[in-house]
Each structure stands twice: as structure tokens, then as C-alpha cells.
Amino acid sequence: MIDPKQYTYKVSAAGRVNIIGEHIDYCGGKVMPAALSLANTVYIRPNGTDRINLSWTTLPDSVTFEIGKLGEYKHLAYGKYQAGSAYLWQRAGHKIVGCDMVQDCKVPFGSGLSSSAAIEVSTIAALATVAGESFDKVEVALTAQAAEREYAGVNCGIMDQYASACGKKGMAMLLDCKTLECSYLPLELGGYSMVITDCKKPHNLVESRYNERRAETEEALKILQGVLPNITCLADVSQEQFTTYRNLLPEVIQRRALHVVNECARVRQAEEALRAGDILKLGKILNESHESLKTLYETTGFEPDVLAEAAQSHPACIGSRLTGGGFGGCTISLVESARVDEFESYLLEQYHKKTGYTAVCYKTEISDGITVEKL
């Protein structure tokens, strides 16, 4: 148990769910994430030394980082994300002071709800706070992304860290990953509720095919720039342009790019549906996204497919899809609010029957990103 009175600050950063716009953040597309009340919380105090002492509520381990050697901890099984975050923040010219920190992560690991982003963002915000620095949330997000890419080896886009840092309670975010322009939409679902379900099949983005997908989209961009010299990212390619030039791409690369182009269009359609209060249309878009992730982008897998398809088969559900990087993780489903309990019971039973895994439905709300509290 943590005694908050022993610490100076309590700093949290949110996990995130992506409503629509999967695997297009690193292609420069617009995405629609939202921050969750499931968060990583850091309890931190200065210790007057040149070391950072890190421990967890969820692990018996503890580690110590020397502030002058923060670049040397990439080998750690636990603590790599925190060390990388501190190192990249330090490298950006910020002050790092000796401190004790305890981390309490409520974002389930391997769930596709961005536990890593929540850890990185909250660590940086806590280190800045204990050093007496104010911080810019967007800079925190960009530094956290750099830590994940350069230190942890996941060639991720900016969506997860941005949502973790900059989310707002009750709001969906419309984030342009090319320009970092972000607007907020009230996530008003009428008589429907969002149900997040974890297939409980662990995934690891470094070991999975995530980086492979990133390389495939980069190859598509390179080829298409030969005939479309004005495009700077794959999200710049319209559906009409892609139809004209798709045959220039090898078959597998063509399928990956087709997902990206169509998913960008689905984000635009989802924004229109949400603004118009057309939640049935939003549900249809979720179903289309999952089918594309399954057949074109191939990032779902047996268990997530079973989960999404079982959800889609229930009469109270108007749409369900895999959310997050894939190869495991969570689905997001839109369900009649009055029938959520019935839906969850059916979903968990069907999933266990077909896979042998016991899925979990998370109780969570759309929340703020970074929060800082003086203790």
C-alpha cells in the first residue's frame, strides 16, 4: 500500500481507447482517440541525490537509475520505459533531479489501451513537476513518443502519447497526426454505451508485426510518390487517386495501403456521424474498420476476431472492432445502454466457449489526460 503522505506529488496520465482510425497515425492520418480513467499514477518526491529510485505497486522489483547514465538501461525487463522517458526528457534540455517514485498502473498490460504511453507520459510529467518545471503537454507527448521509438524499439505514431497527455473528460479527440492539430468532440452516444473488452491474449508490439506494418506503409508511400509527387504521407492519398494507381503496388503492399486510405475516410465519416448524432452509422463504421483490419491489414488474429464477431452478433450491439495496435488486445463495442449487462454476459460466454480464454469487460470512463496533485 502507498502512503500518499510520504510523497510530494501525485501525477497521472491516461490510457486511451481509439474509437476509429487504426494504424493511420504513423501514416499522417486523422484519428479519433479518447483518454480513459484507467491510468498510470506516479507518486514522487525529491531525494537530494543523483539517482532515481523506482518501484511499483504491481511488482516486487525496484530499480535505481543514475541521472548521468540514463541512456544505459535499455536492457531492463522492468523500468525501461521509465528510464527512456527520463533520458529523452533530459536530452531535450530539461532538468532531472534525484527522486523516489512509485508507479501504480491501472491500464492493463498488453490490452491495446496504451499502458506504455500512460507510463511514459506520467513519468515525464512527474519528473518535470518534482524538478519545479512547468511543462507543455504536447512536448511531453512528443518526448514520450521518442522514448518509445528510440529506447523501447516500437516505431509508433503519436496518437497514444498525445491522447494520454491531452485527453479531456467526456470528449473524443480529432487529432491530425500530420500537423498535431487537435479538436474535441463531445462523446455523446445517445442511448448507447461504449463497452471495452479485453481478449486477454497477451501481445507485444516489439515482437509482433507492428514494425513490419509500418515498413509496408512506408514502401507504399515511396512507390506512390513516384506518380503523386505532392503527397508527403500515405494519408494524403485520396480514394480516387488510390484507385487510379493501386496496381503499381505489390499485392500485399496494396492491401495495407487500401486499409490506410479507407480508414482515413472512415474517420471523416465517423466525425460526421458523431456531430449529427447518428450513432447507428458510427456503429456500422466500427464494423467496417474491423473487417479491414482483419482482411487487409491482418492485425487482428483468431481471438480478437471471435470477440468482435460475437459482439456483432448480439442484437443490442450496433458495432464492434479491435482497437489498438492489434495481435491481441481489446475490442470497443457500441451497445444499447439498457442491455449492457446482458450483452457482456453473452459476449464473455461465447468467447470462452470458442477460445478457452476468459475475457474481461473494463469499467472505465472518458477522462482527462495528465493530472497533477500536490500531496
Buried (B, 14 or more C-beta within 10 A) or exposed (E): EBEEEEBBBBBBBBBBBBBBBBBBBBBBBBBBBBBBBBBBBBBBBBBEBEBBBBBBEEEEEEBEBEBEEBBEBEEBEBBBBBBBBBBBBBBEEBEBBBBBBBBBBBBBEBBBBBBBBBBBBBBBBBBBBBBEBEBEBBBBBBBBBBBBBBBBBBBBBBBBBBBBBBBBBBBBBBBBBBEEEBEBBEBEBEEBBBBBBBBBBEBEBEEBBBBEBBEBBBBBBEBBBEEBEEBEBBBBBBEEBBEEBBEEBEEEBBBBBBBBBBBBBBBBBBBEBBEEEBBBBBBBBBBBBBBBBBEBBBBBBEBBBBBBBBBBEBEBBBBBBBBBBBBBBBBBBBBBEEBBEBBBEBBBEBBEEBBEBEBBBBEBEBBBBBBBEEE
